[in-house]
Amino acid sequence: MKTMFRAALTGLVLAGAAGFAAQAFPIKAGQGSYSDPGITDDTIKIGLFAPLSGAALAYGEDPLNAARMWYDMINGMGGIWGRKVELVIEDDRCNANDLVAAVKKLVEQDKVFMLNGGSCSAAAVAAQEYVTRAKIPYMMLNASGDGALYPPTDYIFGAASISQRAAGGTTVDFASRHLKGKKIGYINHDDAYGAWNLETAQFTAKESGATLSVESINPNITDVTAPMLKIRAANPDVLILTTYARPATLIVKKAHELGMKMPIVLAVTGTANLKQLVENVGTKDAFKNFYVQDVINDTPTGPKQKWVIDMYKKRYPEMAAKPDHPTPYMPYGIPSAQTVTNALLLAGPNPTREGVARIMRSLTFESGVMAGLISYGETDRAGQESSIFLKFDGDKQDLQPGTYVSRWVYKP
Amino acid sequence: MDWQLIWLFLQQGVASGLVTGSIYALLAVAIVIIFKTTDAPNFAAGELFMAAAYVALYLLVFLALPFIAVVPLSLGVAFIAAALFYRIVLQKIGSSAAVTVNVVIATLGLSFVLKGAVRKTGVGDVPRSFPSIFGNDTITIGQAVLTLQDIGILALAVVSMTIFFLFFNFTRTGRAMRAVGMNPKAAVLVGINLRRTRMLIWGLSGLLSSLAALLIAPKILMTADMGSVVILGFAAAIIGGFTSLPGAVLGGLIIGIAENLVGLFISSRAISVAPFVAIMLVLVLRPQGLLGGKVAVKKV
């Protein structure tokens, strides 16, 4: 509990609001009328959404659970300025049409004050036009959502887990600094998602004096022989994978078949279930020189993560009893919800959508969960841009020294 | 790129292409036999393939049955399910107007039902591996590295297609199926039971999809979306000539090899485009497909 308070309060200190932080939670807001919908003297309504069914359920269900337990904790502490957070939850199915429909329903029918949701970048980016036009503060749940973050808009904030640009840059930084890679093989997706992480990978490689051999593949690829033969021919010192779990599995398997021995670094996008990854690859021998990127502040079972895991087990005992739960992506929901509650707190007793968005544009806080600070700026709408790396031998994860912070900066 | 590397790429590209191509060929044959007898493409072929893989996974992993039981059971379930779909749904549709359109819509419906059913179980939410019958040890042929699984896939696919070829050409039932494909009315006049034969064809198509799934599932990982690979089966069928079984096989192998060679010599980004470029080239240069025979004009 102490860590939870520290996480919340450190955020406020960093945001320059220490003056009223200590008394903020219990104070009763003033009576009155409000210019924006979704807010009363006693409640503030937030639209919370994620893929809660379908193939992408693993990406969204647990982060949403984490966000919900954070809001519950805030409510348990008296709410924000005396107002309880009232959640309206929708399933966006990781699909652009469904997500936009959910957002419209939340805004127009449920009259929420602000939005917090989206675990899939392409779907979350699809809401950009509507949200910007409607001028509603929108904090993504755990989607990277780079497409809606750069160029920055006034109302959309994301990457509470990590932006794709930061994911690409920090993996190259790790490969170059820690693994001493000069020639780096890089396999990404051939879509916008892949283009975002490649942009900073190339930027970081250039800064580090390393060269990249890039193979961009379709996320639905069934045979990775061609890209892997080309990577083998390039003879890199390190191989970085920024693909989803399925293509990553095929690549790791093929690397083992082809006898490729160089270190492999798997970006966080492919690490949803490491146990399943090993099972799917079929042999732990393929993981003798294998590293995974993570964006939390410790190993998933490390002491710094304990408070989140304990909180989850207490709030969702049935879920926690299921195999592979909480999922690795669960903690990402916390900094997202913290962004919302911290912004509402700093916006004062009579918040407006415009005021909350303004606060969010300069918010910085320590989440107590993630690898780096959650920080937004005038041209930066990506909250988290740091990574840690773990050596994974198919069974245990060993934290590698250092935190890697993205050096890429958006230039308008 | 030096000659040594080009030679290595060629060997590995062709060897790996033949393996994946043989699966596309099996799927293409499953599509073509339906098309030849109903004049409608089976848009549920991919989901039949996917569902068959999950049936096998269920039998193997959750019921812990041995491979020797799982293979015939999976093939049998797929055969019966596809045959029943024809008997219960398509036969009814056959008596209505606009038969072809209705059949297409019905197969689309089946594809949604199967995908939804697998998703509902929760098993299809994460990529899963299907155990390999042959193991993953590698062997080197020339400079090409293949796994025993690859060799097994290619060998079994070739054997299966040979059996089907013999079945269609030298058995009474196979000939009846071909007759139905050529001219259903004439087939009825010579005493062939149209409904029974078509039901059998659907069953065989399901069986082929199931076989393809059992062979390729250990290589591509199982997800509820794995049926999308059938688009390459359609591409193979179009390249070969949509009504030609040998053409479907040839088309499958061409696509498998083309994917690899394009990926190796042009760009990995072009792999997914290669089959469709091949389709366009074939349709422009030889609209009936490589082995599709002369373009026939239907009299109305």
Chai-1 contact restraints between the chains, C-beta under 6 A:
chainA,res_idxA,chainB,res_idxB,connection_type,confidence,min_distance_angstrom,max_distance_angstrom,comment,restraint_id
A,A55,B,D125,contact,1.0,0.0,6.0,A-B,restraint_1
A,A55,B,A224,contact,1.0,0.0,6.0,A-B,restraint_2
A,L57,B,D125,contact,1.0,0.0,6.0,A-B,restraint_3
A,A58,B,D125,contact,1.0,0.0,6.0,A-B,restraint_4
A,D190,B,R269,contact,1.0,0.0,6.0,A-B,restraint_5
A,E215,B,S268,contact,1.0,0.0,6.0,A-B,restraint_6
A,S216,B,S268,contact,1.0,0.0,6.0,A-B,restraint_7
A,S216,B,R269,contact,1.0,0.0,6.0,A-B,restraint_8
A,I217,B,S268,contact,1.0,0.0,6.0,A-B,restraint_9
A,N218,B,S272,contact,1.0,0.0,6.0,A-B,restraint_10
A,T222,B,I220,contact,1.0,0.0,6.0,A-B,restraint_11
A,T222,B,V229,contact,1.0,0.0,6.0,A-B,restraint_12
A,D223,B,T20,contact,1.0,0.0,6.0,A-B,restraint_13
A,T225,B,S16,contact,1.0,0.0,6.0,A-B,restraint_14
A,T225,B,N260,contact,1.0,0.0,6.0,A-B,restraint_15
A,A226,B,N260,contact,1.0,0.0,6.0,A-B,restraint_16
A,A226,B,G263,contact,1.0,0.0,6.0,A-B,restraint_17
A,A226,B,L264,contact,1.0,0.0,6.0,A-B,restraint_18
A,A226,B,S268,contact,1.0,0.0,6.0,A-B,restraint_19
A,P227,B,S268,contact,1.0,0.0,6.0,A-B,restraint_20
A,L229,B,Q12,contact,1.0,0.0,6.0,A-B,restraint_21
A,A233,B,L5,contact,1.0,0.0,6.0,A-B,restraint_22
A,A245,B,P127,contact,1.0,0.0,6.0,A-B,restraint_23
A,R246,B,P127,contact,1.0,0.0,6.0,A-B,restraint_24
A,R246,B,L221,contact,1.0,0.0,6.0,A-B,restraint_25
A,T249,B,L221,contact,1.0,0.0,6.0,A-B,restraint_26
A,E257,B,T138,contact,1.0,0.0,6.0,A-B,restraint_27
A,E257,B,T147,contact,1.0,0.0,6.0,A-B,restraint_28
A,L258,B,V145,contact,1.0,0.0,6.0,A-B,restraint_29
A,N273,B,V126,contact,1.0,0.0,6.0,A-B,restraint_30
A,Q276,B,V126,contact,1.0,0.0,6.0,A-B,restraint_31
A,E279,B,S129,contact,1.0,0.0,6.0,A-B,restraint_32
A,N280,B,S129,contact,1.0,0.0,6.0,A-B,restraint_33
A,N280,B,L221,contact,1.0,0.0,6.0,A-B,restraint_34
A,G282,B,N136,contact,1.0,0.0,6.0,A-B,restraint_35
